[in-house]
Amino acid sequence: MNYLWRRFTDWQYVFDKVFTSAGFNVVYKEDETFFRLILTELNEKPQNMCLIDDDIVNINSAAKVGINTILFRNVEDLKIQP
């Protein structure tokens, strides 16, 4: 994770928190446990969250726990999302 923060320094200005599966000792994001742990960590309802990901498997996993999802294809498509 430290590598990511050094590589993409603008994240700290865009997101309050960034979660990685490794940070929760979950091997794959397609494991619903990853998303349930995030909800618990934030003490948040799933309908108040949104996952943007380019992997449909991760999208489906987040959707199973009630998290809003956007399948990322390109920046232009993302700009038109509600």
Order of alpha helices (4+ residues) and beta strands (2+ residues): alpha-alpha-alpha-beta-alpha-beta-alpha
